[in-house]
């Protein structure tokens, strides 16, 4: 005859079953599917903690309970803090996945504002103002103060904060490159390097030509020749935006602080925001005797040491333009 289990054994078994069920529920609630019905964007503000965002996660239906999410995160989620930013949380994300996303391990939404090389500050300002996810005003931006690059930002971030990062990047880059400048650079100060680099940036669209163009203009500066850079005529008229027409003779003859057809030396300031490569080209120019250049019809230039060579190159360029029906 089998012995019936005692009352204590039954209680112990019941407690064990309840405990096992609780553990299953606890772990399943962390690793199993969550309640979120559709993919959603979730923003963690700067300085937020897991405890401060958990109620918002519950309100937006990302987790079923803020309290249990925090408890499971403390026991099972590790010690990595959450990060500020905008995150994409997929439908049905488990608590474990939600925490990994908020810790920046996956699902980060990266938003970028891009400043191409040679974009003038007036157009950078317009680009910042046109970004609807940024907030606040942005005033006039000093020409040449921004390093062309792609900059990430958070939804709701002030435009002034993004601009400050752009300008800090230029300050840092110019300081770094100036420290490693070649002895034969014509630039006497970092600002002179920036001004000349802005001309190089606007004068050639071919990266391979930058050092050659920098060498040519360096030669002109050393010998006291006029730089005669067309973009310096345009800058006072449009602040660096495309002119949209041919330059007028009256504009070529205009006397101002930028027009290098009527003044020797560098303009009074940059005419655009030059990229790192153009700055480096000015600080490490090509070793050349070239003093002249003219377009070659491919987007690049033909360089010449003498006026006689240059005139022959100009004649070839006009022949190309006539063949195209441009003259």
Buried (B, 14 or more C-beta within 10 A) or exposed (E): EEEEEEEEEEEEEEEEEEEEEEEEEBEEBBEEEBEBEEEBEBBBEEEBEBEEBBBBBBEEEBBBBBEBBBBBBEEBBEEEEBBBBBBBBBEBBBBBBBBBBBBBEEBBBEBEBEBEBBBBBBBBBEBBEEBEEBEEEBEEBEBBBBBBBEBBBBBEBBBBBBBEBBBEBBEEBBEEBBEEBEEEBBBEEBBBBBBBBBBBBBBBEEEEBBBBBBBBBBBBBEEEBEBBBBBBBBBBBEBBBEBEEEEEEEBEEBEBEBBBBBBEEBBEBBBBBBBBBBBBBBBBBBEBEBBBBBBBBEEBBBBBBEEEBBEBBBEEBEEBEEEEEEE
